[in-house]
Amino acid sequence: MIYLKSRHRSVGLLTASLGLALLIGTAGPALAHVGYVTLDTTNGVVSSVDRTAASNAGWIAGQSATTWANSHDQRFFTFNLPDTMTIDFTITGTNTNGNGLLNPGYSILAGTVPGGSHDGAGAIPGGEFVPSSYVGSLTGFASWSPFAGTNDEIDAANGATPLTTAHWGTYRSNADVTMANNGLSLAVPGVASTMTFTGLSGSNASGASVSGQYTLGAGIYSLVVGGANPFNLATYLADAIATNGDYTTPSAALTAYNADRLARTFNLQFSAVPIPAAVYLFGSGLIGLVGLARRKMKATA
């Protein structure tokens, strides 16, 4: 797998760093397991997709090595490149539902996770059939996390080893991501897989739009979009912690948390163009000639 970064442009912070979607409303808090939207990679075709992302802080939360992020606050897209191609895309917050402007961030990962994956996979009774190896590899959710109910199963799978982390969720926007979905039965168990972070990501913490252009090798990729506003993250995280893990009993903290998670609309414009073989070979040959020249210079010296 090769990742050939061509060019990236954004306004604001830059870091070079299928399934069933269960979506409840776009006017209220959004809640969704991972459900991929497939982007067209036919040469010359521009995909224009309107979607939502919960909160304005999903992407930036995933930058934290301490809390990680709730995957339900992201929107997942996938694209399949049959050969080396240059992808070009722009993500624009649109606020068509009046819930506030999305300050977008994105990350590109190689591969996908199973459709229907979610942070709480493995919790009894919903995840009895999630692979025990997956549950055992988890290191725990914070007591205030919506997925803290999975901690008993994580400890049991680890032989009652004390939990060692306090994660919000299982998504990261700057690292590899492993997730699983719930199995239906012993005969139809859940599936777990890992997406590999390509090192390609970008964000606009204060504006409405971010763009990227990259040359990538053949393969299946995930483009994951979420909010990138650090001030919204601070409020959102504080309100989540204030719930003390109770996301069912009405409270001021829960009301504030749900307001933080209101779905924000955005548009994605995406296209992919093949790299002509002659150009690719020429570039490879040029790199080889440069290397040869350097070796000759060293030998002369």
Number of C-alpha atoms within 10 A of each C-alpha: 10 11 15 14 16 12 12 18 13 18 15 16 14 17 16 12 15 16 14 14 17 14 15 12 13 18 14 16 21 21 21 21 23 30 22 23 18 16 22 18 21 15 11 11 13 17 17 15 14 15 17 27 30 28 32 31 32 34 37 25 29 27 18 14 13 12 21 24 25 25 28 26 31 29 24 26 20 21 22 17 20 13 14 22 21 21 19 18 19 18 27 23 24 21 17 13 15 12 20 16 22 31 29 31 33 29 26 23 25 20 20 24 24 23 20 22 26 24 25 26 26 29 21 14 9 14 23 19 22 25 19 17 12 19 26 18 12 23 17 27 26 21 18 20 24 20 22 22 18 20 22 16 21 27 18 14 17 18 10 11 12 13 16 11 13 17 24 27 25 22 27 24 32 26 19 15 18 21 26 26 27 26 19 14 12 10 8 11 16 24 19 20 16 16 18 18 21 22 18 21 25 28 31 24 25 17 18 20 23 26 24 21 18 18 20 24 17 15 15 14 21 24 22 20 28 32 30 29 24 18 12 18 20 12 14 23 18 14 21 22 18 17 23 15 17 18 17 8 9 10 13 12 19 21 13 17 23 20 16 22 22 25 30 29 23 24 17 21 16 22 21 27 18 18 15 11 11 9 10 12 11 12 12 11 12 12 12 12 12 11 12 12 12 12 12 11 10 9 8 7 6
